[in-house]
Amino acid sequence: MWRDRQRERLATADQALRAVRPGDTVAVASFSNTPHTLCRALAARAGELRGVRVDHLASLFPWDPDAFALTTNYATAADRVAVNAGRVGYLPISHWHADALPPGVSPTPDVYLVPVSPPDAEGRCSFGTGAWFSPVYCRTARTVIGEVHEDFVRTGGDSWAPVERFRHLVPAEEPTGMVTTAPRTEEETAATEVICTLVAHELVHDRDTLQIGIGTVSSVTNGTVTLRLHLSPAMAKKLSHLHHVAMTVRLALVASGSQRISVVAAGRY
């Protein structure tokens, strides 16, 4: 069991965040990989820390801009009001180089907070479904603290860090991500129906891969899904003689935080 093998690194969030000192720069894993357990522990120390900068790009944690000097490159529901008021530093970043941090963030932060999987037999901790800038930060930060999620998937490529790179491993107390669904107006609902209909009928083809972003159009929580089935001429000819067809469709939906939902839809057509 990894906890037994890494006993010297195992710590509570409060114990681990003692690594942050006044005047430090803390980088936090981005967006869907926001490590909420570690963030809450750092926020709890706000009264005893001074001059701490937090670089949290596309943050999903409600940081207090009066307690920390905050920097982001993408305003979310967690900080949009503070960004618009000028209380959170905003970096207008449109692109960056592979294997490098975007301009404007600290290239060598004192502490990096990142969610990871438990170390495998070879001591590799995966960044799950969202590597973002973690491979670079894990190489450049003075101290790396991992928030361990037992359910994290292990992806290929440069999406892991050796367990030796972590000063502390903290068991997660809540999942990463958790994007707040924005309320949708009637106008946006109508636009969503038009956009999704055009995409389904004109743009999507067999074996295509879709990437769905964030916003009122894409944050669909209910509605109608249209599936297009392209049949061979021979199969279509066979089906044309039938009065109805019983069909079962199985979908596996994977959210950004690694949560999985299986949907089975059966019907007679």
N, C-alpha and C positions, 0 to 999 in steps of 0.2 A: 504494500500500500504506500502511495506516495507520501502520506503524512509521516509515516515511520521513517522513510528514507530521507526526508527533508526536514527532520525535526528541528535542526538548528536554524532553518529559515522560516519556519512556521511562526506566525504572529497574529495578534488581533489587529484590527485596523488602527485602533488608538496607539498601540505599541509601535506599529510600522511608521505612522505619520510623525513620530517623534524625530524622524530623520530630517524633517523640514525645519530650517532655522530662519530667524529673522533676516530679511534681505535676500532670500533665495528666490530663484526662478523655478517654478514648477510647471512642467508640461504634462498635459492630460490627453489620453487617447481620444480620438475624434468621434463625434456623432454617435452612430449606432453602437460603438464600442465604449461609450462613456462608462467608467467604473464607478458606479454610484456609491458602493460601500466605502471606497477610499475617498471619494469626494466629500461625503458626509463627515468622515473623520477629520479631514483637513478643514472643512468649514467650521467644525466645532472648536478648532484652535484659533479662530479668528481673533479672539480677544487677547491672546498672548503673543501673536506674531505681528511684526511691523515690517512694512516695505516688501512684502511678498508679491511677486508677479506670477500670474497664472495664465499660461498660454493654452487655451482650450478651444480648438478650432471646431466650429459647428457644435457648440456645447448643448447638451441636453440636461445639464444640471443647473439649478437656479442659484448661481453664485451671487454673493452680495458685493456689488461694486464699491461699497464704502469700506469693505474689509480687505479687498485684494485689488491689485492693478490687473485688470482683465484684458485679454486680447483674443479676438476671434476673426475669422475670415468669412463667416456665414452666420447671419442672424437667424435664430430659431425662436420658437415660442417661449423658450426659457429666458432669452435675453434681448429679444427684439425691441422692447420698450426702452431698455437701458442703452442699447446701441443707438437708437434714434435720438435719445437725449444726450448722447455724447459721453455717457458714463462708462462705456466699454470701448476700448480701443478697437477700431475696425481696420482690417487689412484688406484692401481691394485687390485680392489675388485672383488672377484669371488662369494662370498656368504655372507650372514649376517643372523642374527636371527630375527624371527618374533617379532614384537612390539619393535624393537630396531633400532638404527641408525647404518649404516655401520662404521667400524673402520676408523679413519682418519679424519672424519668431526667433527666439534664442536658439542658436545652433548647438549650444552645449548647456542644456539646462542642468540645474543642480539635482533635481529629482524628476523622474518620469513615472507616472501612474498609468498602468495598463492592465486590462483584463486578459487572462490567458487560460488555457486548458491546464489540467494537471500535467506534470512532466511524464513523458512516456518512458519506456525501458531504456532509451538512449539519452534521457535527460532533456528532451526537446519540449518546450512549452509553446503550443500553437496560439496564434492570435485569433483563432476562430474565423468567422465570416468577414471580419473587417480588419485587414492588416493596416490600412491607411499609412501613416508615417512611422509605425511602430518599429519596423526593422532598423530604420535610421536612428530613431531616438534611443533604442536599446544599445546602440553602439556609441552614442555620443554623450549620453547623460552620465553624471557622476554617480548617481544612485538610481536603481530601477526597483520599483515595488510592484509585484504582480498580485492582481485580484483573481483568485482561482475559481473558475466555473467548471463544475464537474461535467456539464452537458455540452461544452464547446466542441465543435467539430474540428478535425485536423485537416487543413487544406495543404495543397502542394506548394512548391516554390519557396521563395524567401519569405515565409510567413510564420516563422518561429524564432525563438531565442533560446540559447542554452540555459539550463536552470542555474548554472554557476553565475550568470549575469545578474541574478536577482538577489538583492540583500534580504528582502522579506517576501514571503508568500502568504497572502491573507485569504482565507475562505470567503467567498462572496456570500452576502446576506440578501441580495436582491439581483434581479437580472439586469443586463446592460440594455441600452437603447431606450425603449419605452417612449416612442414619439407620440406627442399629443395630437390627436386628430383635430384638424381645424374645422370649425363649423362652416357649412356651405350655404350660400344664399340661393334663392330660387333661380337667379340668373346663372350662377355657377353650376347648379344642377342641370339646367338646360344645356349649357355649354358642354358639360361632361357627357351627356347623352349623345350629343352630336359628334364630339371628338371620338368617343369610344366606338360609335357606330362606324365612322369613317375608317378608323384604324382596323376594326375587325373585318370589314368587308372589302377594303381596298389595299391595305398595306401588309397585312399579316398573311404569310404563306406557310405551307407545311414545313415543319422542322425549324421554323424560325425561333430565335431567342428574343425575349422581350425584357427590357429594363424599364421599370416603373419608378419614377422619381417621387418627390415629396411635394405636397401642395393640395389645394382644395379639389383640383381635378382628379388627382391620382389617389387621394385618400378615401377610396370607396369602401363603405362599410356595409352597404346593402345595394340591391338593384338586380339587374338582369345581365347574365353572361351569355353571349352567343358563341357557340362552337361551330366551326365549319369543318365538314368532313368531305374530303375529296375521294371519291370511289372510282375504281377502275370501271371501264365500260362494261366488262363482263359482270361485275358485282352489281352495278346499277341496273343492268338488264334483269338480273335475278330478283332484285328487290322491287322492281316495278310491277311485278305480278302479285305482290303481297298486299294485303289490306292494312297490315300494321307491322311494325318492327319493335321488339323489346330490346332496349339498349341500356347498358350500364357504363358510366364514365367515371373513372377514378382519377382524382387530381391530388397531387401532393404540393401543398403550398408551404414555402419556407420563408419566414420573416427574417429581417436583417439581424435580429437578436438570436437567431438559431432556433426560434420556436417553430414547430412543425404542426400543420393542420392537414389532416387527410379528409377529403371530401368525396363521397360516393353518391352519384346522382343516377337514379334508375328511372326509366320511363317507358311508356308505350306510345309509339308514334305511328 
